[in-house]
Amino acid sequence: MSQDTWTAVEHYLVDELIPSDPALAGALERTARAGLPPINVSPNFGKFLHLLARLQGARQILEIGTLGGYSTIWLARALPDDGRLITLEADPNHAEVARANIDAAGLGDKVEVRVGKALDTLPVLAAAGAGPFDLVFIDADKPNNPGYVEWALKLTRRGSLIVIDNVVRDGSVLNPEGDDTIQGVRRAVAFLAADPRVSATALQTVGSKGYDGFALALVTGDAER
């Protein structure tokens, strides 16, 4: 099988199952015009996150890594009228683009974009009593994944779901001597494997973004608050 085949299959599935959406298309266009890297989740993965949030009955969502707000829109659309999503973005320019995209999608009243390094803003959230979050989506700088998972557990409850994107990275996760990105992924996986408060798995994926995967962790024990 080839990248061309993976991409063609993905396009077929997206065309069949995910209707054209002006708000999402506009978000991608504005993100590209602003010069942000094209590393947003794919449409089918965005819909997957949306369905996970609906299955969770999520009322509060935390996203670590906003970029242009594409995945944020997918997640926020799953919230009820009184639901709330907080998304953390280190880059002020990315956050500005994301806010414009979120507002254009009519979701500004549900979404708060917080600017700053997530390992700095997460303790502030905890100190303010934020959460517990029903779903946490982690898709930021990979070397800090272990810290993000640790904070996710502090900000969730029994029954919450944690999703971590990009855990396979073309198979490079197999390399115990890999760079900081790979080490961050491996340490996060080891963290989930060792922590008795979660039940976790991970899946490999192929598609327009190549060969990668994601991890899912269900919080089965009481989080530390």
Z-matrix of the N, CA and C atoms (Angstrom, degrees):
N
C 1 1.459
C 2 1.526 1 109.66
N 3 1.325 2 117.30 1 151.17
C 4 1.448 3 121.56 2 -173.94
C 5 1.523 4 110.85 3 -125.38
N 6 1.334 5 115.31 4 166.99
C 7 1.461 6 120.92 5 175.35
C 8 1.522 7 110.89 6 -58.99
N 9 1.326 8 117.08 7 -37.91
C 10 1.462 9 119.97 8 178.85
C 11 1.526 10 111.20 9 -60.30
N 12 1.324 11 116.58 10 -40.82
C 13 1.465 12 120.51 11 179.22
C 14 1.517 13 110.71 12 -67.69
N 15 1.332 14 116.91 13 -45.50
C 16 1.466 15 119.36 14 179.18
C 17 1.521 16 110.65 15 -57.69
N 18 1.332 17 116.47 16 -44.28
C 19 1.462 18 120.83 17 -178.30
C 20 1.527 19 111.23 18 -66.36
N 21 1.345 20 116.85 19 -42.00
C 22 1.461 21 120.60 20 -179.90
C 23 1.530 22 111.04 21 -63.51
N 24 1.332 23 116.90 22 -41.59
C 25 1.472 24 120.54 23 178.44
C 26 1.521 25 110.24 24 -64.08
N 27 1.325 26 116.23 25 -43.17
C 28 1.461 27 119.11 26 179.05
C 29 1.529 28 111.02 27 -60.74
N 30 1.328 29 116.74 28 -45.19
C 31 1.460 30 119.87 29 179.54
C 32 1.530 31 111.11 30 -61.12
N 33 1.329 32 116.33 31 -39.50
C 34 1.467 33 119.91 32 177.55
C 35 1.530 34 110.61 33 -61.57
N 36 1.338 35 116.80 34 -47.94
C 37 1.458 36 120.50 35 -177.64
C 38 1.530 37 111.41 36 -65.72
N 39 1.324 38 116.64 37 -40.45
C 40 1.462 39 119.77 38 177.89
C 41 1.520 40 110.35 39 -64.15
N 42 1.325 41 117.26 40 -44.76
C 43 1.469 42 120.51 41 -179.99
C 44 1.519 43 111.63 42 -61.72
N 45 1.327 44 117.21 43 -36.06
C 46 1.465 45 121.21 44 -178.31
C 47 1.523 46 112.95 45 -78.23
N 48 1.332 47 117.29 46 -37.78
C 49 1.463 48 120.63 47 -166.38
C 50 1.523 49 114.98 48 -110.86
N 51 1.324 50 117.85 49 -15.68
C 52 1.466 51 119.56 50 -174.87
C 53 1.524 52 108.50 51 -125.21
N 54 1.318 53 117.82 52 101.29
C 55 1.473 54 120.68 53 -177.16
C 56 1.518 55 111.88 54 -60.66
N 57 1.312 56 115.60 55 154.71
C 58 1.459 57 121.18 56 175.88
C 59 1.526 58 109.70 57 -58.82
N 60 1.325 59 115.89 58 138.28
C 61 1.459 60 120.85 59 -173.93
C 62 1.524 61 109.35 60 -135.99
N 63 1.336 62 118.50 61 111.45
C 64 1.466 63 120.44 62 -176.11
C 65 1.526 64 113.63 63 -59.54
N 66 1.329 65 118.10 64 -37.95
C 67 1.462 66 120.06 65 -178.02
C 68 1.520 67 111.35 66 -66.39
N 69 1.322 68 116.54 67 -43.54
C 70 1.460 69 120.10 68 179.22
C 71 1.522 70 111.47 69 -69.61
N 72 1.335 71 116.31 70 -41.56
C 73 1.464 72 119.73 71 177.65
C 74 1.520 73 110.19 72 -63.08
N 75 1.323 74 116.60 73 -41.14
C 76 1.460 75 120.31 74 178.28
C 77 1.512 76 112.25 75 -63.62
N 78 1.329 77 116.26 76 -37.61
C 79 1.466 78 120.02 77 178.25
C 80 1.522 79 110.74 78 -62.37
N 81 1.318 80 116.49 79 -42.93
C 82 1.465 81 119.83 80 178.53
C 83 1.524 82 111.22 81 -65.32
N 84 1.315 83 116.55 82 -40.40
C 85 1.470 84 119.93 83 -179.50
C 86 1.526 85 111.19 84 -65.36
N 87 1.326 86 117.15 85 -45.46
C 88 1.463 87 120.01 86 -179.92
C 89 1.528 88 111.00 87 -66.66
N 90 1.314 89 116.79 88 -36.19
C 91 1.456 90 120.79 89 178.37
C 92 1.519 91 110.67 90 -63.71
N 93 1.330 92 116.02 91 -43.05
C 94 1.464 93 120.00 92 178.94
C 95 1.524 94 111.08 93 -66.53
N 96 1.338 95 117.59 94 -42.91
C 97 1.467 96 120.80 95 179.97
C 98 1.526 97 111.98 96 -62.38
N 99 1.324 98 115.71 97 -31.24
C 100 1.459 99 119.95 98 -179.78
C 101 1.527 100 112.52 99 -78.86
N 102 1.334 101 116.68 100 -4.83
C 103 1.448 102 120.47 101 177.47
C 104 1.510 103 115.04 102 81.76
N 105 1.329 104 117.87 103 14.87
C 106 1.459 105 120.03 104 176.72
C 107 1.527 106 109.84 105 -71.53
N 108 1.309 107 118.21 106 149.94
C 109 1.471 108 119.91 107 -179.09
C 110 1.525 109 111.06 108 -64.49
N 111 1.338 110 117.74 109 144.28
C 112 1.471 111 121.39 110 -177.73
C 113 1.527 112 111.99 111 -81.03
N 114 1.321 113 115.90 112 63.21
C 115 1.464 114 120.40 113 -175.41
C 116 1.526 115 111.83 114 -117.98
N 117 1.333 116 116.75 115 17.44
C 118 1.460 117 119.90 116 175.97
C 119 1.523 118 110.40 117 -64.04
N 120 1.309 119 116.61 118 160.11
C 121 1.463 120 119.69 119 177.22
C 122 1.522 121 108.96 120 -64.39
N 123 1.309 122 116.75 121 155.39
C 124 1.459 123 121.96 122 176.90
C 125 1.527 124 109.71 123 -72.11
N 126 1.338 125 118.23 124 160.02
C 127 1.469 126 119.75 125 179.61
C 128 1.523 127 113.68 126 -57.60
N 129 1.335 128 116.72 127 -40.03
C 130 1.467 129 117.31 128 -178.76
C 131 1.523 130 111.94 129 -71.08
N 132 1.341 131 117.26 130 -31.03
C 133 1.464 132 118.35 131 175.49
C 134 1.522 133 110.55 132 -74.05
N 135 1.333 134 116.63 133 -35.58
C 136 1.451 135 118.98 134 174.00
C 137 1.517 136 111.98 135 -59.19
N 138 1.336 137 116.15 136 -43.77
C 139 1.471 138 120.23 137 177.40
C 140 1.527 139 110.73 138 -65.31
N 141 1.331 140 117.15 139 -35.23
C 142 1.457 141 121.42 140 176.38
C 143 1.533 142 110.25 141 -61.13
N 144 1.333 143 117.48 142 -45.71
C 145 1.458 144 120.85 143 177.55
C 146 1.531 145 110.72 144 -61.52
N 147 1.314 146 115.81 145 -42.15
C 148 1.467 147 121.05 146 178.17
C 149 1.529 148 111.03 147 -58.35
N 150 1.324 149 116.03 148 -45.81
C 151 1.466 150 119.67 149 -179.70
C 152 1.525 151 111.83 150 -67.71
N 153 1.338 152 116.74 151 -38.16
C 154 1.468 153 119.49 152 176.17
C 155 1.529 154 110.37 153 -59.34
N 156 1.332 155 116.22 154 -44.80
C 157 1.459 156 119.70 155 -179.57
C 158 1.526 157 111.34 156 -63.10
N 159 1.320 158 116.30 157 -38.65
C 160 1.469 159 119.44 158 177.70
C 161 1.517 160 111.19 159 -68.00
N 162 1.322 161 116.99 160 -42.32
C 163 1.462 162 120.49 161 177.58
C 164 1.524 163 111.51 162 -61.51
N 165 1.318 164 116.21 163 -34.77
C 166 1.463 165 121.73 164 177.49
C 167 1.525 166 111.92 165 -72.16
N 168 1.322 167 116.02 166 -17.92
C 169 1.460 168 118.38 167 -170.80
C 170 1.517 169 110.27 168 62.84
N 171 1.330 170 115.43 169 36.54
C 172 1.464 171 120.81 170 -172.14
C 173 1.519 172 111.89 171 -63.39
N 174 1.320 173 115.29 172 134.11
C 175 1.461 174 122.06 173 173.64
C 176 1.527 175 110.97 174 -112.69
N 177 1.321 176 115.72 175 -24.28
C 178 1.463 177 120.99 176 176.99
C 179 1.527 178 108.46 177 -132.36
N 180 1.332 179 116.31 178 126.91
C 181 1.458 180 122.17 179 -177.94
C 182 1.521 181 108.39 180 -126.45
N 183 1.321 182 115.43 181 140.60
C 184 1.460 183 122.48 182 173.86
C 185 1.521 184 108.31 183 -118.33
N 186 1.336 185 115.90 184 128.54
C 187 1.460 186 121.36 185 176.39
C 188 1.523 187 108.41 186 -118.17
N 189 1.318 188 116.14 187 129.71
C 190 1.466 189 121.65 188 178.39
C 191 1.526 190 107.02 189 -109.60
N 192 1.329 191 115.53 190 104.15
C 193 1.465 192 121.98 191 -174.88
C 194 1.516 193 109.84 192 107.07
N 195 1.334 194 117.23 193 103.73
C 196 1.466 195 121.96 194 -172.83
C 197 1.520 196 112.88 195 -98.65
N 198 1.340 197 116.96 196 -40.50
C 199 1.452 198 123.92 197 -170.92
C 200 1.542 199 108.25 198 52.64
N 201 1.336 200 119.07 199 -122.90
C 202 1.462 201 121.34 200 -179.58
C 203 1.514 202 114.42 201 -93.87
N 204 1.319 203 117.75 202 7.35
C 205 1.458 204 120.87 203 175.20
C 206 1.518 205 115.59 204 86.18
N 207 1.333 206 117.74 205 11.03
C 208 1.470 207 119.72 206 -178.26
C 209 1.531 208 111.06 207 -64.66
N 210 1.326 209 117.33 208 -51.58
C 211 1.469 210 119.63 209 178.16
C 212 1.525 211 110.37 210 -66.91
N 213 1.323 212 116.81 211 -30.89
C 214 1.462 213 120.92 212 177.77
C 215 1.520 214 110.99 213 -59.04
N 216 1.324 215 116.10 214 -43.95
C 217 1.463 216 120.68 215 179.70
C 218 1.525 217 110.63 216 -62.60
N 219 1.324 218 116.39 217 -45.95
C 220 1.471 219 119.95 218 178.37
C 221 1.533 220 110.58 219 -56.75
N 222 1.326 221 116.73 220 -46.26
C 223 1.467 222 120.31 221 -177.61
C 224 1.522 223 111.60 222 -69.43
N 225 1.322 224 116.98 223 -44.06
C 226 1.467 225 119.91 224 -176.69
C 227 1.519 226 112.07 225 -64.42
N 228 1.310 227 116.90 226 -31.55
C 229 1.469 228 119.91 227 178.66
C 230 1.522 229 112.97 228 -66.18
N 231 1.319 230 117.06 229 -15.84
C 232 1.461 231 120.30 230 178.43
C 233 1.527 232 112.54 231 -85.64
N 234 1.328 233 116.65 232 -9.65
C 235 1.456 234 120.19 233 -175.61
C 236 1.523 235 111.95 234 -78.49
N 237 1.331 236 117.91 235 151.50
C 238 1.470 237 120.50 236 171.63
C 239 1.525 238 109.58 237 -71.78
N 240 1.320 239 116.22 238 176.95
C 241 1.458 240 120.78 239 -175.59
C 242 1.526 241 112.63 240 -57.42
N 243 1.325 242 116.45 241 -35.12
C 244 1.465 243 119.67 242 -178.35
C 245 1.531 244 111.86 243 -99.15
N 246 1.324 245 117.74 244 15.18
C 247 1.452 246 121.52 245 -179.94
C 248 1.520 247 111.93 246 -76.16
N 249 1.330 248 114.68 247 165.29
C 250 1.459 249 120.70 248 -176.01
C 251 1.524 250 110.20 249 -144.21
N 252 1.323 251 115.75 250 138.76
C 253 1.459 252 121.93 251 175.55
C 254 1.522 253 108.87 252 -126.71
N 255 1.316 254 116.89 253 130.85
C 256 1.455 255 123.05 254 172.83
C 257 1.517 256 107.71 255 -112.30
N 258 1.328 257 116.87 256 126.66
C 259 1.455 258 121.01 257 179.61
C 260 1.518 259 108.95 258 -122.36
N 261 1.321 260 116.77 259 138.09
C 262 1.459 261 123.38 260 -173.54
C 263 1.525 262 110.09 261 -110.27
N 264 1.321 263 116.44 262 127.35
C 265 1.461 264 121.72 263 -178.07
C 266 1.526 265 110.26 264 -135.61
N 267 1.325 266 116.20 265 128.47
C 268 1.464 267 120.78 266 -178.08
C 269 1.517 268 112.92 267 -76.83
N 270 1.324 269 118.16 268 -31.32
C 271 1.455 270 122.20 269 -172.52
C 272 1.534 271 110.59 270 -94.27
N 273 1.337 272 118.74 271 117.87
C 274 1.473 273 120.36 272 -178.44
C 275 1.527 274 113.30 273 -59.06
N 276 1.329 275 117.97 274 -35.97
C 277 1.465 276 120.38 275 179.01
C 278 1.522 277 110.78 276 -66.37
N 279 1.323 278 116.55 277 -44.29
C 280 1.462 279 119.98 278 176.87
C 281 1.529 280 110.08 279 -59.04
N 282 1.329 281 115.82 280 -42.86
C 283 1.469 282 119.89 281 -178.57
C 284 1.526 283 111.15 282 -63.08
N 285 1.334 284 117.19 283 -38.98
C 286 1.463 285 120.86 284 178.56
C 287 1.521 286 111.27 285 -63.46
N 288 1.336 287 116.41 286 -43.39
C 289 1.466 288 120.33 287 177.58
C 290 1.523 289 110.00 288 -63.92
N 291 1.322 290 116.09 289 -43.34
C 292 1.461 291 120.07 290 -179.12
C 293 1.522 292 111.30 291 -61.59
N 294 1.321 293 117.05 292 -43.81
C 295 1.471 294 119.49 293 179.75
C 296 1.528 295 111.03 294 -59.67
N 297 1.334 296 116.10 295 -42.33
C 298 1.464 297 118.99 296 178.74
C 299 1.518 298 111.12 297 -62.62
N 300 1.326 299 117.26 298 -41.35
C 301 1.462 300 121.06 299 179.64
C 302 1.523 301 111.65 300 -66.64
N 303 1.321 302 115.61 301 -41.72
C 304 1.469 303 120.48 302 -179.38
C 305 1.524 304 110.27 303 -66.26
N 306 1.330 305 116.89 304 -42.40
C 307 1.466 306 120.17 305 177.93
C 308 1.527 307 110.86 306 -64.01
N 309 1.338 308 116.64 307 -41.05
C 310 1.461 309 120.23 308 179.71
C 311 1.519 310 111.86 309 -63.97
N 312 1.329 311 116.37 310 -27.47
C 313 1.465 312 121.12 311 177.45
C 314 1.519 313 112.16 312 -83.89
N 315 1.340 314 117.40 313 -0.04
C 316 1.460 315 120.92 314 178.71
C 317 1.504 316 114.14 315 76.27
N 318 1.326 317 117.35 316 26.81
C 319 1.465 318 121.21 317 -174.17
C 320 1.521 319 113.44 318 -118.09
N 321 1.332 320 116.24 319 10.53
C 322 1.452 321 119.44 320 -176.64
C 323 1.518 322 114.15 321 -59.68
N 324 1.338 323 117.30 322 -26.98
C 325 1.461 324 120.36 323 -179.02
C 326 1.524 325 112.67 324 -79.10
N 327 1.328 326 117.12 325 -12.44
C 328 1.468 327 120.73 326 -179.21
C 329 1.522 328 113.17 327 -105.39
N 330 1.327 329 117.03 328 -17.63
C 331 1.461 330 120.86 329 -169.46
C 332 1.523 331 110.64 330 -117.97
N 333 1.310 332 115.49 331 133.40
C 334 1.458 333 122.31 332 172.53
C 335 1.521 334 108.60 333 -116.13
N 336 1.334 335 117.00 334 123.76
C 337 1.461 336 122.27 335 176.25
C 338 1.521 337 107.94 336 -99.16
N 339 1.319 338 116.69 337 117.92
C 340 1.460 339 121.06 338 178.56
C 341 1.525 340 108.98 339 -105.43
N 342 1.336 341 115.79 340 130.82
C 343 1.453 342 120.99 341 -176.04
C 344 1.522 343 110.21 342 -100.02
N 345 1.325 344 115.18 343 135.23
C 346 1.459 345 121.87 344 179.25
C 347 1.507 346 109.87 345 140.90
N 348 1.323 347 115.47 346 162.96
C 349 1.453 348 119.03 347 177.14
C 350 1.522 349 109.50 348 -62.21
N 351 1.330 350 115.76 349 132.15
C 352 1.465 351 119.53 350 -172.60
C 353 1.519 352 112.73 351 -59.71
N 354 1.332 353 117.43 352 -34.55
C 355 1.466 354 119.00 353 179.60
C 356 1.522 355 111.61 354 -69.50
N 357 1.337 356 117.24 355 -13.30
C 358 1.464 357 121.00 356 171.86
C 359 1.520 358 111.72 357 -92.03
N 360 1.331 359 116.78 358 -37.19
C 361 1.468 360 119.64 359 -176.19
C 362 1.531 361 112.83 360 -83.00
N 363 1.325 362 117.60 361 -26.46
C 364 1.465 363 119.19 362 179.43
C 365 1.534 364 112.61 363 -62.37
N 366 1.337 365 119.63 364 -44.22
C 367 1.465 366 118.68 365 175.88
C 368 1.524 367 113.02 366 -61.51
N 369 1.323 368 116.90 367 -32.97
C 370 1.460 369 120.25 368 177.54
C 371 1.530 370 110.19 369 -65.39
N 372 1.333 371 116.37 370 -42.47
C 373 1.460 372 120.09 371 176.35
C 374 1.525 373 110.98 372 -58.92
N 375 1.336 374 115.38 373 -46.24
C 376 1.462 375 119.70 374 -178.65
C 377 1.526 376 111.06 375 -62.91
N 378 1.331 377 116.95 376 -42.87
C 379 1.460 378 120.78 377 -178.93
C 380 1.521 379 111.70 378 -64.64
N 381 1.343 380 115.96 379 -29.61
C 382 1.464 381 120.44 380 179.71
C 383 1.524 382 112.48 381 -83.72
N 384 1.331 383 116.45 382 -1.33
C 385 1.463 384 120.01 383 179.36
C 386 1.509 385 114.44 384 78.49
N 387 1.335 386 117.60 385 22.99
C 388 1.469 387 120.27 386 179.26
C 389 1.516 388 110.44 387 -64.90
N 390 1.342 389 114.61 388 152.00
C 391 1.443 390 119.68 389 -179.58
C 392 1.511 391 111.99 390 86.99
N 393 1.325 392 116.99 391 -163.94
C 394 1.477 393 124.54 392 0.30
C 395 1.526 394 111.00 393 -69.06
N 396 1.324 395 114.68 394 142.51
C 397 1.450 396 121.06 395 179.84
C 398 1.518 397 110.61 396 -84.88
N 399 1.317 398 115.32 397 139.71
C 400 1.461 399 121.15 398 -179.90
C 401 1.520 400 111.99 399 -79.99
N 402 1.330 401 116.51 400 -27.32
C 403 1.458 402 122.06 401 179.71
C 404 1.522 403 108.81 402 -145.95
N 405 1.320 404 116.20 403 136.02
C 406 1.463 405 122.34 404 175.34
C 407 1.526 406 107.58 405 -124.34
N 408 1.339 407 115.53 406 126.67
C 409 1.462 408 121.18 407 176.98
C 410 1.519 409 108.32 408 -111.98
N 411 1.327 410 116.33 409 119.98
C 412 1.461 411 122.94 410 -177.41
C 413 1.526 412 108.74 411 -107.40
N 414 1.336 413 115.22 412 114.84
C 415 1.464 414 120.61 413 -179.70
C 416 1.524 415 108.28 414 -151.79
N 417 1.323 416 115.50 415 63.30
C 418 1.453 417 121.23 416 -177.95
C 419 1.526 418 108.93 417 -127.37
N 420 1.331 419 117.58 418 -154.72
C 421 1.466 420 120.64 419 -179.88
C 422 1.526 421 109.82 420 -63.11
N 423 1.309 422 115.81 421 124.62
C 424 1.464 423 121.31 422 -169.88
C 425 1.528 424 114.76 423 -69.42
N 426 1.346 425 119.77 424 -32.15
C 427 1.470 426 117.43 425 178.71
C 428 1.528 427 113.53 426 -56.81
N 429 1.330 428 117.59 427 -28.45
C 430 1.467 429 121.03 428 -179.15
C 431 1.523 430 113.47 429 -92.95
N 432 1.327 431 118.46 430 9.58
C 433 1.461 432 121.01 431 -179.65
C 434 1.534 433 113.45 432 -53.27
N 435 1.337 434 119.55 433 -42.48
C 436 1.471 435 117.87 434 -179.27
C 437 1.535 436 111.89 435 -59.10
N 438 1.329 437 116.35 436 -42.40
C 439 1.461 438 118.94 437 177.81
C 440 1.511 439 112.47 438 -65.16
N 441 1.323 440 116.95 439 -37.27
C 442 1.463 441 120.18 440 178.31
C 443 1.532 442 111.15 441 -64.80
N 444 1.323 443 116.29 442 -40.71
C 445 1.465 444 119.41 443 178.64
C 446 1.529 445 110.45 444 -65.24
N 447 1.313 446 115.83 445 -41.68
C 448 1.467 447 119.64 446 179.74
C 449 1.528 448 110.76 447 -60.85
N 450 1.341 449 116.41 448 -44.61
C 451 1.461 450 119.23 449 178.70
C 452 1.521 451 111.74 450 -69.47
N 453 1.327 452 116.95 451 -34.74
C 454 1.463 453 119.75 452 177.24
C 455 1.522 454 110.94 453 -58.56
N 456 1.318 455 115.77 454 -39.64
C 457 1.459 456 118.95 455 179.30
C 458 1.526 457 112.30 456 -68.72
N 459 1.316 458 116.54 457 -29.45
C 460 1.462 459 119.40 458 177.71
C 461 1.526 460 111.98 459 -74.80
N 462 1.327 461 116.08 460 -20.87
C 463 1.464 462 120.52 461 -173.98
C 464 1.523 463 113.29 462 -109.44
N 465 1.322 464 117.04 463 13.34
C 466 1.460 465 121.21 464 179.97
C 467 1.528 466 110.04 465 -120.83
N 468 1.306 467 115.26 466 -170.65
C 469 1.462 468 122.47 467 -178.07
C 470 1.513 469 108.55 468 -141.66
N 471 1.302 470 116.13 469 170.80
C 472 1.460 471 120.18 470 173.57
C 473 1.536 472 108.85 471 -58.48
N 474 1.334 473 117.44 472 126.08
C 475 1.456 474 122.09 473 -177.64
C 476 1.510 475 114.18 474 100.55
N 477 1.337 476 118.03 475 -11.50
C 478 1.467 477 120.97 476 176.93
C 479 1.524 478 110.34 477 -71.81
N 480 1.324 479 114.88 478 160.14
C 481 1.459 480 121.34 479 -178.85
C 482 1.519 481 109.21 480 -121.88
N 483 1.346 482 115.74 481 134.89
C 484 1.460 483 122.80 482 176.45
C 485 1.522 484 107.64 483 -115.79
N 486 1.335 485 116.68 484 129.01
C 487 1.464 486 122.54 485 179.24
C 488 1.518 487 107.87 486 -119.00
N 489 1.333 488 116.51 487 129.37
C 490 1.466 489 121.60 488 179.03
C 491 1.518 490 107.70 489 -120.75
N 492 1.330 491 116.35 490 122.26
C 493 1.458 492 120.50 491 -178.37
C 494 1.530 493 111.11 492 -90.19
N 495 1.321 494 115.15 493 159.47
C 496 1.473 495 123.56 494 171.63
C 497 1.529 496 113.24 495 62.19
N 498 1.327 497 116.63 496 55.53
C 499 1.467 498 119.63 497 -178.15
C 500 1.529 499 113.40 498 -102.89
N 501 1.329 500 118.19 499 1.01
C 502 1.464 501 120.85 500 -179.50
C 503 1.528 502 111.43 501 -110.84
N 504 1.316 503 117.05 502 -45.69
C 505 1.465 504 122.88 503 171.10
C 506 1.527 505 112.35 504 54.38
N 507 1.334 506 114.68 505 61.59
C 508 1.467 507 121.49 506 179.18
C 509 1.525 508 112.83 507 57.97
N 510 1.316 509 116.39 508 25.94
C 511 1.459 510 120.67 509 179.71
C 512 1.512 511 114.48 510 85.47
N 513 1.344 512 117.60 511 -2.02
C 514 1.460 513 120.26 512 -178.04
C 515 1.526 514 112.87 513 -65.35
N 516 1.317 515 117.14 514 -15.75
C 517 1.462 516 119.97 515 178.20
C 518 1.529 517 111.45 516 -61.52
N 519 1.314 518 117.56 517 -18.57
C 520 1.467 519 120.62 518 178.62
C 521 1.523 520 112.67 519 -71.60
N 522 1.313 521 117.78 520 -17.21
C 523 1.462 522 121.39 521 -173.04
C 524 1.528 523 111.39 522 -86.75
N 525 1.333 524 119.12 523 106.28
C 526 1.463 525 120.10 524 -179.24
C 527 1.521 526 113.18 525 -68.97
N 528 1.328 527 116.58 526 -12.33
C 529 1.467 528 120.78 527 178.59
C 530 1.527 529 110.87 528 -105.47
N 531 1.315 530 118.48 529 18.94
C 532 1.457 531 122.33 530 -177.08
C 533 1.519 532 113.15 531 -66.50
N 534 1.330 533 115.99 532 175.35
C 535 1.458 534 121.68 533 -177.44
C 536 1.529 535 110.83 534 -71.32
N 537 1.338 536 116.04 535 -174.93
C 538 1.466 537 120.56 536 -175.81
C 539 1.523 538 112.34 537 -60.14
N 540 1.339 539 116.19 538 -34.95
C 541 1.459 540 119.61 539 177.94
C 542 1.520 541 110.92 540 -62.25
N 543 1.329 542 116.21 541 -48.58
C 544 1.470 543 120.16 542 179.79
C 545 1.522 544 110.82 543 -65.13
N 546 1.325 545 117.07 544 -41.25
C 547 1.461 546 119.76 545 178.72
C 548 1.522 547 110.93 546 -61.52
N 549 1.339 548 116.86 547 -38.36
C 550 1.459 549 119.59 548 178.04
C 551 1.513 550 112.31 549 -64.56
N 552 1.335 551 116.50 550 -41.00
C 553 1.460 552 120.42 551 177.34
C 554 1.524 553 110.54 552 -64.53
N 555 1.319 554 116.88 553 -47.22
C 556 1.462 555 120.72 554 -178.08
C 557 1.529 556 111.79 555 -63.17
N 558 1.328 557 116.67 556 -40.13
C 559 1.465 558 119.35 557 179.50
C 560 1.528 559 111.21 558 -67.42
N 561 1.335 560 116.13 559 -35.80
C 562 1.463 561 118.84 560 177.67
C 563 1.528 562 110.92 561 -66.09
N 564 1.327 563 116.30 562 -42.18
C 565 1.466 564 120.04 563 177.39
C 566 1.524 565 110.34 564 -62.44
N 567 1.340 566 116.88 565 -43.84
C 568 1.466 567 120.53 566 178.80
C 569 1.524 568 110.96 567 -63.13
N 570 1.334 569 116.57 568 -37.61
C 571 1.458 570 121.37 569 177.67
C 572 1.527 571 110.07 570 -59.41
N 573 1.334 572 116.18 571 -48.94
C 574 1.463 573 120.38 572 -179.90
C 575 1.519 574 111.43 573 -63.13
N 576 1.323 575 116.12 574 -38.39
C 577 1.459 576 119.96 575 -178.92
C 578 1.525 577 111.86 576 -65.43
N 579 1.330 578 116.66 577 -32.72
C 580 1.468 579 120.31 578 -173.64
C 581 1.525 580 113.33 579 -93.11
N 582 1.315 581 117.64 580 -19.04
C 583 1.463 582 119.67 581 -172.95
C 584 1.526 583 110.84 582 -83.50
N 585 1.327 584 118.42 583 121.61
C 586 1.470 585 120.72 584 -177.37
C 587 1.509 586 114.13 585 -72.68
N 588 1.343 587 116.87 586 -7.06
C 589 1.474 588 119.68 587 -178.03
C 590 1.517 589 113.29 588 -85.12
N 591 1.335 590 118.22 589 -4.61
C 592 1.453 591 119.98 590 -176.65
C 593 1.522 592 111.16 591 -131.17
N 594 1.318 593 114.81 592 154.57
C 595 1.463 594 123.15 593 168.26
C 596 1.517 595 106.00 594 -119.44
N 597 1.350 596 116.49 595 118.86
C 598 1.460 597 119.71 596 -168.32
C 599 1.525 598 111.96 597 -129.00
N 600 1.314 599 114.38 598 156.67
C 601 1.460 600 121.86 599 171.00
C 602 1.527 601 107.52 600 -148.09
N 603 1.329 602 116.34 601 173.29
C 604 1.463 603 121.13 602 176.47
C 605 1.517 604 108.26 603 -146.03
N 606 1.329 605 115.80 604 148.44
C 607 1.456 606 121.98 605 -178.38
C 608 1.524 607 109.93 606 -126.83
N 609 1.326 608 115.90 607 141.59
C 610 1.457 609 121.81 608 172.53
C 611 1.532 610 108.95 609 -84.97
N 612 1.335 611 115.51 610 144.99
C 613 1.455 612 120.70 611 179.81
C 614 1.530 613 110.13 612 -133.98
N 615 1.329 614 115.41 613 154.46
C 616 1.462 615 121.49 614 170.11
C 617 1.525 616 107.54 615 -132.35
N 618 1.334 617 115.72 616 153.57
C 619 1.456 618 119.44 617 179.81
C 620 1.514 619 109.99 618 170.93
N 621 1.326 620 116.07 619 -156.07
C 622 1.460 621 120.26 620 -176.48
C 623 1.516 622 112.41 621 -63.52
N 624 1.332 623 117.19 622 -22.59
C 625 1.455 624 120.74 623 179.65
C 626 1.529 625 112.22 624 -95.05
N 627 1.332 626 116.06 625 10.15
C 628 1.452 627 119.55 626 176.88
C 629 1.516 628 112.82 627 92.10
N 630 1.332 629 115.06 628 -150.59
C 631 1.465 630 123.39 629 -174.68
C 632 1.524 631 108.59 630 -102.16
N 633 1.342 632 115.97 631 116.69
C 634 1.464 633 119.97 632 -178.52
C 635 1.522 634 108.58 633 -154.13
N 636 1.308 635 117.14 634 -151.60
C 637 1.454 636 120.41 635 -179.84
C 638 1.513 637 110.92 636 176.65
N 639 1.330 638 115.69 637 176.75
C 640 1.460 639 121.05 638 -180.00
C 641 1.523 640 109.05 639 -143.44
N 642 1.324 641 115.12 640 158.46
C 643 1.461 642 121.81 641 177.15
C 644 1.522 643 109.45 642 -113.16
N 645 1.316 644 115.69 643 145.60
C 646 1.463 645 123.05 644 174.95
C 647 1.522 646 108.12 645 -122.33
N 648 1.311 647 116.53 646 133.15
C 649 1.463 648 120.50 647 178.01
C 650 1.521 649 109.17 648 -132.96
N 651 1.318 650 116.12 649 121.52
C 652 1.461 651 122.33 650 175.67
C 653 1.523 652 108.29 651 -93.62
N 654 1.320 653 116.17 652 127.72
C 655 1.458 654 119.76 653 177.82
C 656 1.525 655 108.05 654 -77.47
N 657 1.308 656 115.89 655 114.16
C 658 1.463 657 121.43 656 -175.97
C 659 1.513 658 112.66 657 -108.71
N 660 1.336 659 116.87 658 -10.13
C 661 1.456 660 121.96 659 177.00
C 662 1.511 661 109.77 660 -122.92
N 663 1.305 662 116.10 661 168.46
C 664 1.451 663 119.45 662 -178.69
C 665 1.524 664 110.10 663 -69.23
N 666 1.317 665 115.31 664 131.50
C 667 1.463 666 120.37 665 177.59
C 668 1.523 667 110.20 666 -74.09
N 669 1.324 668 116.49 667 156.77
C 670 1.457 669 121.67 668 176.22
C 671 1.514 670 108.67 669 -83.40
N 672 1.331 671 117.29 670 126.39
C 673 1.471 672 120.13 671 -177.10
C 674 1.516 673 109.50 672 -120.65
